[in-house]
Amino acid sequence: MKNVFSPVVIVFCLIMLVACGSNNVEGKGPEDIPVEWVNAHVQKDQEKMTALLDKEQSLLDSKKSSENDLEIKDYKLTEWKVNDDNFFYEIVYTDPESEEVKTDRMKIIKTEDGWKRAKYGQVKDFEKLTADLKAKTVKEMH
């Protein structure tokens, strides 16, 4: 009986590890993409922005890299989870160049290539899409 019990416990533990595993893909979770996006935006790094998008946009030049090394330091990130592969985020941040408080809302999806922003630009009907979802503050603004 002892020999049968050990493999069952091991299999159960492995199933629990897989089921309870994180959403990280290549070391990144969905909550990392909004911050990377805004940093690429303030750096005017269209190459990075293109890499963070699910589908390439003609509005961005995928060969144009960053023009500066600015990064956001003060931001609030709020998450709405649709399911394990789809999230909505709102990031409110202080632009390091203009010192203005700005807001960006986006949908982040899990793809074969990792977590990506679903599309360029603001999400249409954001409030309607997130109305029935529970908001979770990932990081508070200071």
N, C-alpha and C positions, 0 to 999 in steps of 0.2 A: 504494500500500500504506500509505503514511503517513497518508493521509486516512481510511482504514478503521480503522487502529489507534487513533487518538485517540478516536473515539466509543466504541469497545469499552472502552478504559481508563476513560473517564468513566462509562459505564454500570456497569462492574464496581465502581468506587469508590462510586457511589451505592447499589448493592445492598449493599455491605459496610457503609456508613454506616447504612442502614435495619436490616440484620440485627444489627448490633452496637450499635444504639441503646440508650439507657438505658430503664429502666422508669418514668421520671418522667412523670407526667400533671399538667399545669398546674403544673409546677415542683416537684411532690411525688413522692417515691418511697414504696414500701410501708413502708420503715423509719421514715418520718416519722410515720405514723399512731399507733403505740403511744405515742410521746412526747406527741403532741397530745392523745390520749385521756386519759392520766394527768394532764396539766396541766389539762384540762377537768374531770376528776374532782376534783382537789384544790381547784379553784376553784369547785366545785359548779355548773359551767356546763352545765346540761342542754340548752340550745340548741345549744351546740357539740358535745356528745356525740351528740345526735340527728343533727346534720349529718354526723358521722363514721360513722354506722351505715348499712349497706346498706338496711335497712328500719326505718321508724319504730317505736319501742317505746311501748306505753301506759304503761310505768313511768316514762318521762321526760316532763317538761313542756317541749316544744319552744320555749316562749316565755320560759322562765326562764333569764336570762343569769347571768354570773359574780357570785359574792358576794365575791370577793377577787381579788388579783392574784398569788397564790402560784404558783410553778413549781418543778418538780423540777430539781435541779442535779446530784445524785449518783445515777446509775443504771447498770445493766448491761442491755444489749439483746442478745438472742440470736435468730437467725433460722434457720428451717428452710424451704427453698424446695421447694415441691411442683412447681410449673411457673412459667412467666412470669406467670401470672395469679392464683396462689394461694400465700400464705406463712403460716407460723405464727410467732408471736413470743412470747417471754417477756421481760417487763421487770421487773427487780428494782430497787426504788428506795427512797430514804429520803423518807418523807412529810414535807414541809416544815412541816406544822402539828403533827403528833404526834411527829415524829422517829423513828417506827417504820419498820423495813424491811418493805416489802410487795412482793408479787408479783402480777402480772396476766399471764394467758396469753390469747392471742387469735388468731383467724384473720383475715387481711387479704386481701381479694379486689379484683381490678380490675373496675370497673363502667363503664358509659357516663359516669358522673359523676365518675370518678377512683377513687382507692384508698379503700376503706371497710372498716370493721370488719364482719365477717360477721354478728355478733349480739351482743347485750348479755349480759354474764355470762361466766363461765369456760367454756372449751372442754371438753366432756365427753370423757374418754379421751385427753387431750392426749399422755400418754406413748406410748400405743399408736399414735396418729396420726403421731407424729414419730419413732417407733422406727427406721424404715428410711431416714430422711432425715439428711443431713449437717448438723450444727449449725455455725453461723458466728457468732462473736462480732462484733457490729456496733460496740458500745461497751463498754468495761470500766468497772466501778465503781471509784471512787477511795477 
